[in-house]
Amino acid sequence: MQGKASNWADASVDQWLAVNKVGFRFRVWRKYKKKDRKIGTVIVNNAGLRWRRPNGKEFKLVKWEKVAELLGV
């Protein structure tokens, strides 16, 4: 549909990556036309994952139970 935004994340790692430390930070990018565009930051936390938009001032917390539900675990 024209005018409707769609975002998604796709990640691939060729080797095992242990994300077992608090404060592990991922920057999420997407390809928009011919430029890369940052769509947010994810930080691993004891309580879950914290998400912040690129120009956002606050993080949104997604608890581990919700993450497991979204991943179907």
C-alpha positions in Angstrom: 0.0 0.0 0.0 1.2 3.4 -0.8 1.9 5.7 2.2 2.0 2.9 4.8 5.3 2.4 6.5 6.7 -1.1 7.1 9.7 -1.9 9.3 11.3 -5.2 10.1 14.6 -6.6 11.5 16.7 -9.3 9.9 19.9 -10.5 11.5 22.3 -13.3 10.6 25.4 -14.3 12.5 27.9 -16.9 11.1 29.1 -17.9 14.5 27.6 -18.3 18.0 27.0 -15.0 19.8 26.5 -15.2 23.6 24.4 -12.2 24.7 24.7 -12.8 28.4 25.9 -9.4 29.6 23.7 -6.6 30.7 24.1 -3.5 28.5 24.7 -5.4 25.2 23.6 -2.8 22.6 22.3 -3.4 19.1 21.7 -0.7 16.6 18.9 -1.6 14.1 19.2 -0.3 10.6 17.0 -0.7 7.5 17.6 0.0 3.9 15.5 2.9 2.6 15.8 3.5 -1.1 19.5 3.8 -1.5 20.5 4.8 2.0 20.8 3.0 5.3 18.6 4.4 8.0 18.7 3.8 11.7 15.3 2.8 13.1 16.3 2.3 16.7 18.5 0.7 19.4 17.9 -2.4 21.4 19.7 -2.9 24.8 19.8 -6.2 26.7 18.6 -5.7 30.3 18.1 -7.9 33.3 14.3 -7.3 33.1 14.1 -7.7 29.3 14.9 -5.7 26.2 14.8 -1.9 26.0 13.9 -0.3 22.7 14.5 3.3 21.7 13.6 5.0 18.4 16.4 7.0 16.7 15.2 10.4 18.0 13.5 9.1 21.1 14.4 10.2 24.6 12.9 7.3 26.5 13.3 3.5 26.2 10.4 1.1 26.0 10.9 -2.0 28.1 9.8 -5.4 26.7 9.9 -8.0 29.5 11.5 -11.4 28.8 8.1 -13.2 29.1 6.8 -11.0 26.3 9.9 -11.6 24.2 9.5 -15.4 24.6 5.8 -15.1 23.6 6.7 -13.1 20.5 9.4 -15.6 19.5 7.0 -18.5 20.1 9.3 -20.1 22.8 
